[in-house]
């Protein structure tokens, strides 16, 4: 359950991307293309740069590879382009008068 709490508390594209990259690199390092899921079955895991993966699948992969939320935060390797776009763009919104509101905490 702590994995889900971690992702819900830190729901940012860079965190998701770090988790995915960590899974990819761990699988390449271990030279495996299938992992044992919670149901006991081994499943093939795509290693391409996909930004759509269910949270449940991502958590299963992390647990199967014995990777923790700490490992995700500590990861400093390369990230895909979609995860590093300007964070200001993601947080900025417009009010009822179409005035730009700059996101807090930037």
N, C-alpha and C positions, 0 to 999 in steps of 0.2 A: 504494500500500500504506500510505502514511502516514495516509491518511484512516481506514482500518480500525483501525490501531493507535491513533489518536486516540480513536475511539469506544469501543474496547475498554478503553482506559486511563481514560476519563472517562464510563463508562456511568451517566449520571444522567438522569432525565426532563427536567431543565432544559436539558441540552446538546442532547438530541434536539429539544426544542421550539425552542431558539434556532436550530438548523440549519434546521428547517422554516419558521420565521418569516422567516429570512433569505432562503430560497428564494422564499417568497411575495412578500416585498417587492421582491426583485430582479426577479422576473418582472413584477410590476405596474409597476415603474419602467421596465422595458424594453418594456412593453406587448406581451408575448408570452404565448401559451398553449400553445405546443409547443416542445420542446427536442430537440436532436439528441443521441441516446444513443450509447454506445460502439459499437453495431452499425451506426451510420450512419443509422438510421431516425429520423425525427422522431416524437415521441410527445406526445399531449395530456397535460398535467399538471393535476390537480385542485388548486385553490387553497383548498379548504375546510379547516377545522380538524380534520384527522384525526390521531389519535395512532398509527395503525397504518400504517407504511410499512416496506418491507424496507430493511435497511441498504444493500444493493446499489443500490436505486433512489435512496435519499437521496444516496449517494456520487456516483452518475451525475449527479444534478441539480446537486450542488455543483460538480463538475468542469465540467459544461456551462456553468455560470454563472461560472466562474472565481473561485469562493469558496474560501477556505482555512480550515483549522482555526483559524487566528488570527482570521479574520473572525467565526467562530462564538463564540469566547471573548469577543471585543470587543463583540459585539452587546448593546445595552442597551434594545432596544425592548420593546413589550408581548409577554407570553407567554400562552398559553392556560391556563385554570383548572387543567387536570389536571397541569400541570407544576410548579405552585407550591404544591401542598398541603404540609402540614407535613412537613418532612424527618425530624423525630424519629419520626413514625409509621412511615415506611418503614424506618428502621434499628432500631427496637426489636423485640425478639423475646421469646419466653418459654422458660424452661428446662424440665427434666423435671418440676419441682414446680409448674409454671404460674406461676412468679415472673417478673415483668417484668425483662428485661435491657436496660438503656439502651445504645444504640449508641455506639461509640467515636468520638471526633473531632467531636462535635457542638458 
